[in-house]
Amino acid sequence: MKDLRTVILAAGKGTRMRSDCPKVLHEVCGKPIVGYVLDAAKAAGSLKTYVVVGYKGDLLKKRLDPGLVMVRQPKLSGTADAVRRVAGHLKNYRGDVLILCGDTPLLTNPVIKELVRKHKNSKAICTFLTATVDDPQGYGRVIRNENAEVIAIREDKDTLEHEREIAEINVGVYCVRSRELFGALRRIRLNEKKKEFYLTDIIDLFHQGGLRIETVTTEEPVEGLGVNTKEDLAVAGRVIRERILKDFMRDGVTIVDPATTYIDADVKIGKDTCIRPFTIIERDVRIGDHCVIGPFARLRPGVRLGHGVEIGNFTEVSRTRIGNKTLMKHFSFLGDALVGSDVNIGAGTITANFDGVRKSQTKIGNGAFIGSDSILIAPVKIGNRAVVGAGSVVTKGKVVPDGGMAVGVPARIKARRERG
């Protein structure tokens, strides 16, 4: 949308995480926390995104999309001060500003889209996201008058006695008209208890000015979870993992036991593929149709599997491309390999891809047969329809020709298979 910009608040250190890593860069299912928030902004149609950074801001700049505008908050003086830092970038802008917290990875694209849509259709000055929870302690309460109109957001430490039982909380997502937003920010006063400028104070200011305020209530209160501790990180991981697995199952992937299956956020899996229990599939993995993975398999980043591939129990594959109908069923490791179609990888096969200085590639041609307990010391090349005998060690730099055979320790290379 040409009249929507996004501000993501990501300046906090995250003291309760007990970590040197900025809070928003901690990963959930293979993606930084703030990555999910950025996805939500993109899905809402935001034309440009401004990320307010503070603690280790240079690290965020390195990790995030260079197309984002990074705005520094030199001193952590509260959320209102953080948004105010963007004012210079939007001084001639008259559209809407979507404000998101960088530590809320459970926000879903549909609820953000709904918030923006309601804001535009209602012509409100501000529309913000709320949730109704069983235990509101620690959250800002949404204060309404007798006509159910929002009049304020009261932070937990500032609530009055009769307000503490209010179950409707502020989730921390706002869509606000830019001009009125920055006008209100200039009028916010320092909160004496926390010595911060609260963004939530804009609601009271808008109400006092007789301006229209709307809300959207999410049906899933967990969407508003901010990740502040390692325990929160684990909760977020569980929720997102469940979402990932449900999406795959809806698309025709068989997940035998979701409780023991871990798949990262940007993985792609084809239909009629079966993922067996205790399997870990990390980011940047692509799997074709009709494959069988696991049990007890690990696919690391950079793996590409064709159709009909089988990766069995106690196997690991990393930065490797495998062609259609290749089998690797037991106790094996492939790293930095290029494997053709219809290949048999025998139990206990290892590609020794690292020599202590650099990693090298192993190439295995179509129809090759790699016997059990083989070690391929990269770089090596195994030709089409070639055979590596069980227990053989193919040493660095060797080439087994098409139809050839390698047998022994170290392996002796024969030009062609011997036929009886």
N, C-alpha and C positions, 0 to 999 in steps of 0.2 A: 504494500500500500504506500502510495507516495506521500501520504499524510500521517505516517506512523514511524516513530523512532523509538528505540529501546535503550534504557539505561540499566545496566546490570551492576549491582553493588557487590564488589569482590575485594574490598580493601582490608578486611579483617585478618588478623593473624591466626585466629582459632586456637586460643590458648589452651582450651580444654582438650584439644586433640593430642596435646603432649608430643608435638612433632615439629621438626624444622621445616617441613613442607607446608606451603600455604594451604589453608583449609580447602579452598575450592579446587586445588589440583590433586587432591586425593582421589584415587580411582574407584569407581563403582562399576563392576562388570566390564572392565577394560576401558572405561572412558572417564576422564576427569569429571568431577561433580559439576563444574561449571559448563561442561560440554552439553549436558542435558538441558540446562537453562538456555544456552545459545540455540539449541535445536527448537525449543519452544518459541523463542523470539522469531526465528526464521519461519516457522510454521504459521505464525500469526500474521505474516506478511510485512514485517518490519523492514524498511528500506535501509536503515543504518543502525548499527549498534555501538554504544559507548560503554566501555567497561571501566568502572572506577576501581583503581588499584592502589594499594598502599604497601603492606608488608611484602617484601620480595617481589615488587612489581615487575622488575626486569625479568624474573623467571617466568611470570605469566606472559609477558610479551614474547618470550622465546617459544612458549608452548602453544599459544593460541594463534588463530588465524591472523595473518598480518593485515588483512582487510578490516579488522576491527579498530576502532579508535580507542586508544588507552588514555585515560584521564587520571592523573595522580591526585590522591588525597594525602598531603604531607603529614597531617596529624589526624589520628582517628577521633574525630569530634562528633560522631553520630551520623545517622542515616540522612538527615536533612542536609547536613554539611556536605555529605558525599554527593548527593544529587545536585546541590548548588554548584559543585565544581564543574558541572557540564554546561552551565548557563552560557558561557562564552561561545560554545560550539553551536548553540541553538538560538542565539539572540535574534536572528531574522526569521526563525521558524514559527509558524502559527498553527501547526497541526497538533496531533496527540502524542503523548509520551507514555510508553509502557515501561513501568518500573518493576524489575524483578530482583530477587536476592540470589546471589551466585551460589548459595549453599543449599538450594532446594531442588534436588535432582528428581523428585517424584512428581513434580508438576507435569500434567499431561497436555499434549497439544490441543485436544478438544476443549478443555476447560479454558485455556488461554484464548482460543478463538472465540468461544462464547462470550467471554468477558469483553473483548474488543468489539464484538458485534453489538452487544447490548449497550455498550458505551456510546457507540456511534448512532444507533437507532434511537436511543432515549435522549440524545443531545445533552447528556449530563456534563457537568464540569469534571466530575471525578467518579469513576466506578472502581470498586475494589473487591477483592475476593475474600469471602468468609467461609468458615466451617463451623459446624456444631459438634462439640466433643463432650465426652463424659467427664473428663478431668481437664478443666481449662487453666489450671495452675501453671504459671510461667508464660502465658500468652496474653497479648493485649485483648481486652474485651471490647466488643462492639456495643456502644451505648445508643439506645433508641429512645425516642419520646413516646407519649401515649398514642401517637398516630403511626407508630412503627417506623418513623423516619430516623435515619442515622443522624446523630448530633455530635458524636465524638468517638474516638478510639482511646481507651484508657490503658496505658501500659500496666502490667501486672503489679509492679511495685508502687504504682500510684493509685490503685483501685480503692474505692471507699468500701466500707463494710458490706453494704447492700449490693455492691456491684460484683463481689467476688464469686457469687454463684451463677453469674451470667455464663451460659454455655456457648454462646456464639463468639468466636474468636477471629481476629484479624490474621490472614494468611501471609500478608506482606506483598501482594501483587496489586498494582494500581495502574489504571489507565486515566491520564489526566490531560486536560488541555494545557498546552505548553505555556502560553502567556500567563494564565492564572496560576499555574504551578509555581513558576519562578517568582511571581509577584508574592505569593503566600510564603515562599521559602525565605524571602527577605524579612518577613515579619515574625518568624519563629524565634522565640527566646530560649536561652539556655536552660535546660532542666537542672535544677540545683542539686537533686539527689545523685544523678549520674554524671553530671557535668558534660552533657551531650545535647545536641540539637535533634529532636525527634521528628522524623518525617511524618509520623502519625498526627502531629499537631495541625497538619493542613486540613484535616477533616473538620476540626472545631472551627478553624478560620473560615472555611467555605460555608459551614452552617451559619455562622454569625453574619456572613455576608448575604444570606438568603439564596445561595447558589445550590443547584440541584446535585444531589449525591445519590448514586445508585450502588447496589451490591449484586454480586453473583455468589451463590452458596454452592460449594462443591459437595457432591454426595459422598466423596471419598476423603475424609479428614486427613488421611495419611499423606495426601498430596502436599499439605503444608509443612511437612516435617523438614525442619532445618537441621543439617548435619553439623553438630557441635562437638560430638565426642566419637571415639572409636566404636562405642556401642551403637550410636546413631548410624554410623557408617555401615555396620553389619546389618541393621534393620533395613536401610535403604537398598543394600545389596540383595537382600532376600526378596524384597518387593519387586525390584526391577528384574531379577532373575525369573520370578514367577511370570511376570509380564512377557518376557522374552520367550519362555517356553510355551506359554499359551498361544502366542502369535505363530510360532512354528507349527504347533499342532493344528491350529486352524488352517494353516497352509498346506497340510498334508504330510508333515513330518511325524514319524512315530517316535515318541519319547517314552521308553519303557517305564522308567521310574524318575519322574521329575524331581523327587526329593534328593536324588544322588547325582543329578546331571547339572553341570555348570557350563553355560554358554554365554560368551561375551556379547556386547551390544551390537557390534557391526558385522557379525557373522552372517553368512548367507548359506542356506541349505536347500537342496532341491527336493521335490516331492518324492514320496515313497522311500525316502531314506530313513533308516532305523538307527536311533541312538540308544545304545544299551547302557545299563547302570554304571555309575562311577566313571563317567567320561567327562573330561575337561576340554572344552574347545575355546581357545583364546581368540582375541581380536584379530581382524584381518585374515580370516580363514574363509575359503569358499569351497563348498562341497556340492557335487552334482546330484543327479537323480539316482534312486535305487542303490544307494550305498548302504553299507552296514559298518557302524563305528562302535568299538568297544566290545565287551565291558573293559573297564580299567584302561582306557586309552587317553592319550593327551595329544592334542593337535595345537601346536604353537603358532605364533604369527607368521604369515607368509606362506601358509600351506594352501595348495590348490589341488583339489581332487576331481577327477573326471567322473563319468557315470559308471555305476556298477562296481565301484571300488570297495574292497573290504579291508578295514583296519581293525585287527582283533585285540585280544586281551594283552595287557602289559606291554603296550607299544607306545612309541613317541615319535612324532614327525615334526620337523621344524624347517621353515623356509624351503619347502620342497614342492615340486609339481609332479603329480602322479597321473598317468593316463588311464583311459577307460579299462575296466575289468581287471585291474591289477589286484593281486592278493598279497596281504601282509598280515598274517593271522596271529603270530605269536612272538612275544619277547624280543622285539626288534627296535632299532633306532635308525631313522633316516634323517640326516641333517644336510642342508645345502645340496640337495640331489635333484636331478632331472630324470624321472623314471617314465618309460614309455607305457604303452598299453599291453594288456595280457602278459604282464610280468608276474612271476612267482618270487616273492621274497621269503626265503625259508626262515624258520624259527631261529632266533639268536643272531640274525644278521645285524651288523653294525657298519655304518659309514663313519670312519674316523676323519671327521671334517676339519679338525683344528690341530695344527702342529705346534701350538704354543706361541705363534706369531700371527698367523693369518688363517682364515677359513677358506677352504677350497671346495670345488664342486665335484660331485660324482655323477656320471652320466650312465644310465642303463637303457639300452635300446628295447624296442618292441619285441615281445615274445621271449625275452631272456629268462633264464632260470637261475636263481641265486640259491645255492644249497644252504642247509642249516649251518649255523655257527660260522658263517663267512665274515671276514673283516675286509672292507674295501677302504684302503688308505688314500684319501683324496690328495691331489686330483687323479682320478682314474676314469677310464671309459670302457664300458662293457657293451659290445655291439649287439645288433639285432639277432635274436635267436641264439645268443651265446649262452654258455653254461659256466657257472662257477661251482666247483665241487664242494661238498660239505666240508667244513672246517678249514677251508683255504684262506690264505691271506694274500690279497692282491695289493702289491706295494705301490707306493707313490709313483705316478707318472706312467703306469702301465696301460696298455690298450689291448683289450681282448677283441679281436676282429669279429665281424659278423659271422655267426655260425661257429665261432671258435670255442675253445674250452680253456679254463684256468683251473689247475689242480695243484694242491700242496702248500707248504709253508717254507719259504715264500712260494707263491704260485708260479708254476711253469705254464707258459702260454703255448697252446697248440692252435695252428691256423684254422683247422676244421675239426668238428666233432668226429671222433672215430666211430664207425658203424660196424656192428657185428655181422 
